Amino acid sequence: MTQTDVSGLTQLGTATALPASPDQAVLERVPAGHSGTLFVVRFTAPEFTSICPMTGQPDFAHIVIDYIPRDWLVESKSLKLYLHAFRNHGAFHEDCTLDIGKRIVALLDPEWLRIGAYWYPRGGIPIDVFWQTAAPPAGVWLPDQGVAPYRGRG
C-alpha cells in the first residue's frame, strides 16, 4: 500500500482560517502515489459562490474539476479553502472558472485537466463555462460530468 507524504502540508489537520481572497489562498499538493498510471481525479463543488463584480450580488455555480495527475495531487482541504475564498471575490463567471483551472494546472502540472462550471441564471440566462488543457489521453475512462443543462420550469 502506498503511503502519501504529507510532511510539507500546512493546513491539513489544523484549524485554518478562510482566506480573504483567492489570491491569498494557499493551494497545497501531495505526491501522487501512482505516478505513471493514468487515472482521473474528480472534485465537485455543487455550492460554489462568488460575487458579481458589477452588482455585488452573489453568483452560484456547480463546479466539476477532472484531472489526470502526473506527479502531484491537489490536497483537498486546501482546494476547499481556495474555492470558498471566492465567496467575497468579485469576478465574472468566465474569470472565476479559468482562474481556478489555471491555478490548479500551475500547481500540479497535470497530464490533463478540465473544468466545467455550471452557473445558475443571472438575469434569466444561465452561463456555463468549460475549459481543458488539451484532448484527454487515449485509453482513459472519462465519465460525463453529470450536470444537466439548466431547464428552469420548462
KAFENZI-V795619 format. One record per backbone hydrogen bond with DSSP energy under -0.5 kcal/mol. CO is the residue of the C=O (numbers start at 1). NH is the residue of the N-H. E is the energy in kcal/mol with one decimal. If there is no record, write none. Layout:
BEGIN
CO/NH/E + CO/NH/E
END
This chain:
BEGIN
4/6/-0.7 + 5/31/-0.5 + 6/9/-1.5 + 11/14/-1.9 + 21/24/-0.6 + 21/25/-0.9 + 22/25/-0.6 + 25/27/-0.7 + 28/75/-2.7 + 30/73/-3.0 + 31/33/-0.7 + 32/35/-1.2 + 34/37/-2.2 + 37/39/-0.7 + 39/69/-0.6 + 41/67/-2.3 + 43/65/-3.1 + 44/46/-0.5 + 45/48/-0.9 + 45/63/-2.5 + 48/61/-2.3 + 50/59/-2.9 + 51/91/-1.9 + 52/56/-1.9 + 57/52/-3.2 + 59/50/-1.9 + 60/120/-2.7 + 61/48/-1.6 + 61/63/-0.6 + 62/118/-2.6 + 63/45/-3.3 + 64/66/-0.5 + 64/116/-2.7 + 65/43/-2.7 + 66/114/-2.9 + 67/41/-3.0 + 67/69/-0.6 + 68/111/-2.3 + 68/112/-1.2 + 71/32/-2.7 + 73/30/-2.5 + 75/79/-1.8 + 76/80/-2.6 + 77/81/-2.4 + 78/82/-2.3 + 79/83/-2.8 + 80/84/-2.4 + 81/85/-1.4 + 83/86/-1.4 + 84/87/-1.9 + 85/88/-0.6 + 86/89/-1.9 + 88/90/-0.5 + 89/51/-2.5 + 89/91/-0.7 + 92/96/-2.5 + 93/97/-2.4 + 94/98/-2.5 + 95/99/-2.7 + 96/100/-2.2 + 97/101/-2.2 + 98/102/-2.8 + 99/103/-2.0 + 100/104/-2.1 + 101/105/-2.1 + 102/106/-2.4 + 103/107/-1.7 + 104/108/-2.7 + 105/109/-2.6 + 112/68/-2.8 + 113/133/-2.4 + 114/66/-2.6 + 115/131/-2.1 + 116/64/-2.7 + 116/118/-0.6 + 117/119/-0.9 + 117/129/-2.6 + 118/62/-1.9 + 122/125/-1.3 + 124/126/-0.5 + 125/122/-1.8 + 127/119/-1.7 + 129/117/-3.1 + 131/115/-2.9 + 137/140/-1.2 + 140/142/-0.7 + 141/143/-0.6 + 146/148/-0.7 + 151/154/-1.6
END
